[in-house]
């Protein structure tokens, strides 16, 4: 029986998972899904329609799940009954701080280190750590690996990481980190196969989803990204603000009487596409809406992508290829079309038919800058790193 690793991506009310067999050169995906609605109305979702029968017994037990401990216990029991040979688990951890530039085996000291970073990613880090702790309680001898979204950006030049604050604050950890690194790592590895050639030297990847960011990649390495100190920076997102003038924050504090808790709620949960439209933070709903505010929110989203694309192209000294990924990047053809049309000045020529059909390459053969649509696979990156770390002698 092949050894298997479990890739876990824990959210505030969800546990996304994928199981991989280690019997091939690249981990082989066996199944994937998520337990959603934890703490409210828990439910099971799965990657493929044909998996419905396979997931039936897992779905039958989900009603009793009230926290991540319960979700992991249910999942592990289900896998054990199906005779899976689970040897390790890998976790997506949003923040690795300034010290972590590569995945790491988890021990008590690392858990404490990651928990201390919760103020830097309050909507992600506590839930990532909760899943790690829950699994340690359930399977204390199972190796666990932390895979950091920040690690892909750790090699950026100092000027790209710096904030315009006194240097004493940088020593305390106030700097640009960047996120969505597991997605960028996957896309940079997958693009050569898609295009049948080497990775373009100057590449921008747009990871567009409920959380959204963009990354400038030169020769496979991150050199600049739109998210900075926190997951609030850069592009507007489903409910997050994106970049906002610090003076506006001061105004909300001083003139609107808001405190830190109220600001946190506003900036993480009530801004972005949801705040601008007053309709929804979901791009699919906005594109289907007749409300003019929905159209304005989509316009602003595409406009900000175009602005950031110009900035990232400047950081690269030009542009050879643009890749769209993430839920919006993969499925919202009108957004891709608008961004490509606005990027004509950079040399992007959209193939409208290919874009509407959801093809991989969405630029014309004579386009000076290639444009691509690729599905990301962060779980596969987690499985690869987990396999490599548990196979490395200590």
C-alpha positions in Angstrom: 0.0 0.0 0.0 1.4 3.4 -1.0 2.2 5.9 1.7 0.0 8.9 1.8 0.1 12.5 3.0 -2.7 14.8 4.0 -2.6 18.4 2.9 -4.7 20.7 5.2 -5.8 24.3 4.7 -7.8 25.5 7.8 -10.0 28.6 7.7 -12.1 30.2 10.3 -15.1 27.9 9.7 -13.7 25.4 7.2 -11.2 22.6 6.8 -10.0 22.1 3.3 -8.1 18.9 2.7 -6.6 16.7 0.0 -5.0 13.3 0.1 -1.9 12.4 -1.9 -0.2 9.0 -2.6 3.6 9.0 -2.6 4.0 6.3 -5.2 5.0 8.5 -8.1 7.6 11.1 -9.0 5.0 13.8 -8.1 2.4 13.2 -5.3 -0.7 11.6 -6.8 -4.0 13.2 -5.8 -6.5 10.7 -4.5 -9.3 12.9 -3.2 -10.0 16.3 -2.0 -12.8 18.3 -0.4 -13.7 20.4 2.6 -15.7 20.5 5.8 -17.4 23.9 5.7 -19.7 25.7 8.1 -17.7 24.5 11.2 -19.4 26.1 14.3 -22.6 26.8 12.5 -24.2 24.4 9.9 -21.4 22.0 9.0 -21.4 20.4 5.5 -19.2 18.4 3.2 -18.0 19.5 -0.2 -15.9 17.4 -2.5 -13.8 18.1 -5.6 -15.5 15.8 -8.1 -19.1 14.9 -8.6 -18.2 11.2 -8.9 -16.9 11.4 -5.3 -20.4 11.9 -3.9 -20.9 8.2 -3.0 -17.4 7.9 -1.6 -17.9 11.0 0.7 -21.4 9.8 1.9 -20.2 8.3 5.1 -18.1 11.4 5.9 -21.2 13.6 5.2 -23.3 11.4 7.5 -21.1 12.2 10.5 -20.6 15.9 9.9 -23.6 17.2 11.8 -21.9 16.7 15.1 -18.8 18.7 14.2 -18.5 22.0 16.3 -14.8 22.8 16.0 -11.5 21.9 14.2 -10.8 19.1 16.7 -14.1 17.5 15.8 -13.5 18.1 12.0 -10.1 16.5 12.1 -11.3 13.6 14.2 -14.1 12.9 11.8 -11.7 13.1 8.8 -9.0 10.9 10.3 -11.6 8.2 11.4 -13.1 8.3 7.9 -9.7 7.8 6.2 -8.7 5.0 8.6 -11.9 3.1 7.9 -11.1 3.4 4.2 -7.7 1.7 4.9 -5.6 4.7 3.9 -1.9 4.6 4.9 -1.4 8.1 6.3 2.2 8.9 7.2 2.3 12.7 7.5 0.2 15.9 7.2 1.2 19.2 5.7 -0.5 22.5 6.6 -0.9 25.8 4.8 0.3 28.4 7.3 -0.3 31.9 6.1 2.4 33.7 8.0 5.9 32.5 8.7 7.3 35.8 9.9 10.8 37.1 9.1 12.6 33.9 10.1 10.9 31.3 8.0 12.0 31.1 4.4 11.2 27.4 3.8 8.8 24.7 5.0 9.5 23.2 8.4 8.8 20.2 10.5 6.4 21.2 13.3 7.4 20.9 17.0 6.2 22.7 20.1 8.5 25.6 19.7 7.4 26.2 16.1 3.7 26.1 17.2 4.4 28.8 19.8 6.3 30.9 17.2 3.4 30.7 14.7 0.8 31.5 17.3 2.7 34.7 18.2 2.3 35.8 14.6 -1.5 35.9 14.9 -1.7 39.7 15.0 -0.1 39.9 11.6 -2.8 37.7 10.0 -5.7 37.6 12.5 -8.2 36.1 10.0 -5.9 33.2 9.1 -3.1 32.4 11.5 -5.2 31.4 14.5 -7.1 28.8 12.5 -4.0 27.4 10.8 -2.5 26.9 14.3 -5.7 25.5 15.7 -5.7 22.7 13.0 -2.1 21.9 13.8 -2.8 21.6 17.5 -5.9 19.6 16.9 -4.1 17.1 14.8 -1.3 16.8 17.4 -3.9 15.9 20.0 -5.5 13.4 17.7 -2.3 11.8 16.3 0.7 13.0 18.4 3.3 10.8 16.6 2.3 11.8 13.1 4.9 14.2 11.5 3.4 17.5 10.5 4.9 20.1 8.2 4.2 23.8 8.1 4.2 25.4 4.6 4.3 29.1 4.7 2.6 31.5 2.2 5.2 34.1 3.0 8.2 31.9 2.3 8.1 32.3 -1.5 8.7 36.1 -1.1 11.5 35.7 1.5 14.2 36.3 -1.0 13.0 39.6 -2.3 15.6 42.4 -2.2 15.5 44.6 0.9 14.2 47.6 -0.9 11.1 45.6 -1.9 10.5 44.5 1.7 10.9 47.8 3.4 8.2 50.2 4.7 8.7 53.9 5.0 8.9 53.7 8.8 11.8 54.4 11.1 14.2 51.5 11.0 13.5 50.6 14.6 10.1 49.3 13.5 11.6 47.1 10.8 13.6 45.4 13.5 10.3 44.7 15.3 9.0 42.9 12.2 7.1 45.8 10.5 8.0 45.1 6.8 6.4 43.7 3.7 6.0 40.0 3.7 3.7 39.0 0.8 1.3 36.1 0.7 -0.3 33.5 -1.6 3.2 32.1 -2.0 2.1 28.5 -2.3 0.0 29.4 -5.3 2.7 31.4 -6.9 5.2 28.5 -6.4 2.8 26.1 -8.1 2.1 28.4 -11.1 5.8 29.1 -11.6 6.4 25.4 -11.7 3.4 24.5 -13.9 3.6 27.2 -16.6 6.6 25.7 -18.5 4.6 22.5 -19.2 1.5 24.6 -20.2 3.5 26.7 -22.7 5.8 23.9 -23.9 8.9 25.9 -23.1 10.9 27.5 -20.3 9.5 29.8 -17.6 9.3 33.4 -19.0 12.0 35.5 -17.4 9.6 38.4 -16.5 6.3 37.0 -15.2 3.4 38.5 -13.3 0.9 36.1 -11.7 -2.5 37.4 -10.5 -4.0 35.2 -7.8 -7.5 36.5 -7.8 -10.1 35.2 -5.4 -11.9 36.2 -2.2 -8.3 37.0 -1.2 -6.4 38.6 -4.1 -2.8 39.6 -4.8 -0.3 39.8 -7.6 3.4 38.8 -7.8 6.3 39.8 -10.0 8.5 36.8 -10.7 11.9 37.1 -12.3 13.6 33.8 -13.3 11.3 31.9 -10.9 11.9 34.1 -7.9 9.5 36.7 -6.3 10.8 40.2 -6.6 7.7 42.2 -5.7 4.1 41.6 -4.6 1.0 43.6 -3.9 0.3 42.3 -0.4 2.7 43.7 2.2 2.7 43.6 6.0 -0.8 42.1 6.2 -3.3 40.4 4.0 -5.2 43.7 3.7 -2.8 45.4 1.4 -2.8 45.7 -2.4 -5.9 44.7 -4.5 -9.5 45.1 -3.2 -10.8 41.7 -2.3 -14.1 40.0 -1.5 -14.5 41.8 1.8 -11.0 43.2 2.4 -10.2 46.8 1.6 -6.9 46.4 -0.3 -4.5 49.4 -0.3 -5.9 52.4 1.5 -4.4 55.8 2.4 -3.2 55.7 6.1 -4.7 59.1 6.4 -8.1 57.6 5.9 -7.5 55.2 8.8 -6.5 58.2 11.0 -9.7 60.0 9.9 -11.8 57.0 10.9 -10.1 56.9 14.3 -10.2 60.6 15.1 -13.4 61.8 13.3 -15.6 58.7 13.2 -14.6 57.6 16.7 -13.7 54.0 15.6 -11.5 51.9 17.8 -9.1 49.1 16.7 -11.8 46.4 16.9 -14.2 48.4 14.8 -11.5 49.2 12.2 -10.5 45.5 12.1 -14.1 44.5 11.4 -14.5 47.2 8.7 -11.3 46.6 6.9 -11.4 42.7 6.8 -15.2 42.1 6.6 -17.1 45.1 5.2 -14.9 46.6 2.4 -13.6 45.4 -1.0 -16.1 44.2 -3.5 -18.8 43.8 -0.8 -18.4 47.3 0.5 -18.2 48.9 -2.9 -21.2 47.1 -4.3 -23.5 46.8 -1.3 -24.5 43.6 -3.2 -22.0 40.8 -2.6 -18.3 40.1 -2.2 -18.7 37.2 -4.7 -17.5 38.0 -8.2 -19.9 35.6 -9.8 -22.9 37.4 -8.1 -21.6 40.8 -9.1 -21.2 39.8 -12.8 -24.7 38.5 -12.8 -26.2 41.6 -11.1 -28.0 44.5 -12.8 -27.2 46.8 -9.9 -24.9 49.6 -11.3 -22.9 49.5 -8.0 -22.0 45.9 -8.8 -20.6 47.0 -12.2 -18.7 49.8 -10.5 -17.2 47.3 -8.0 -16.0 45.1 -10.9 -14.7 48.1 -12.7 -12.7 49.2 -9.7 -11.3 45.7 -9.2 -10.1 45.5 -12.8 -8.7 49.0 -12.6 -6.7 48.3 -9.5 -5.3 45.1 -11.1 -4.2 47.2 -14.1 -2.5 49.8 -11.8 -0.7 47.1 -9.9 0.3 45.3 -13.1 2.1 48.4 -14.3 3.9 48.7 -11.0 5.0 45.1 -11.1 6.1 45.4 -14.7 8.3 48.3 -13.6 9.8 46.2 -10.9 10.6 43.5 -13.5 11.9 46.0 -16.1 9.3 44.8 -18.6 6.9 41.9 -19.0 7.0 38.6 -20.9 3.9 36.8 -19.5 0.8 37.4 -17.4 -1.0 34.5 -15.6 -4.5 34.5 -14.1 -5.2 32.0 -11.3 -7.5 31.7 -8.2 -11.3 31.4 -8.2 -11.8 34.7 -10.1 -8.7 34.4 -12.2 -9.7 31.0 -13.4 -13.5 31.5 -13.9 -14.3 35.2 -14.5 -13.7 35.7 -18.2 -15.0 39.3 -18.2 -12.4 40.3 -15.6 -9.6 38.7 -17.5 -10.7 40.4 -20.7 -10.8 43.8 -19.0 -7.4 43.4 -17.5 -5.9 42.2 -20.8 -7.5 45.0 -22.8 -6.2 47.6 -20.3 -2.7 46.0 -20.6 -2.5 46.5 -24.3 0.1 49.2 -23.7 2.4 46.5 -22.3 2.0 44.3 -25.4 -0.9 42.0 -24.3 -3.2 41.1 -27.2 -6.3 39.2 -26.0 -7.7 36.2 -27.9 -11.3 36.9 -27.0 -12.6 33.5 -28.2 -9.9 31.6 -26.2 -10.7 33.7 -23.2 -14.4 33.0 -23.3 -13.8 29.3 -23.9 -11.5 29.1 -20.8 -8.5 28.0 -22.8 -5.1 27.9 -21.1 -3.5 30.5 -23.4 -5.8 33.5 -23.8 -3.4 35.8 -25.8 -3.0 35.7 -29.6 0.0 34.0 -31.1 1.5 37.3 -32.1 1.0 38.9 -28.7 4.3 40.4 -27.4 3.3 39.5 -23.9 1.7 36.1 -23.3 -1.5 35.8 -21.2 -2.5 32.5 -19.6 -5.3 31.0 -17.4 -4.0 28.3 -15.1 -5.7 26.5 -12.2 -3.6 26.6 -9.1 -3.0 23.7 -6.7 -1.7 24.8 -3.4 -2.4 21.4 -1.8 0.0 19.7 -4.3 2.8 22.1 -3.2 2.1 21.2 0.4 2.2 17.5 -0.4 5.5 17.9 -2.2 7.1 19.8 0.7 5.7 17.4 3.2 7.1 14.4 1.3 10.5 16.0 1.0 10.8 16.9 4.6 9.7 13.6 6.1 12.1 11.8 3.7 15.1 14.0 4.8 17.2 12.4 7.6 17.3 14.5 10.7 
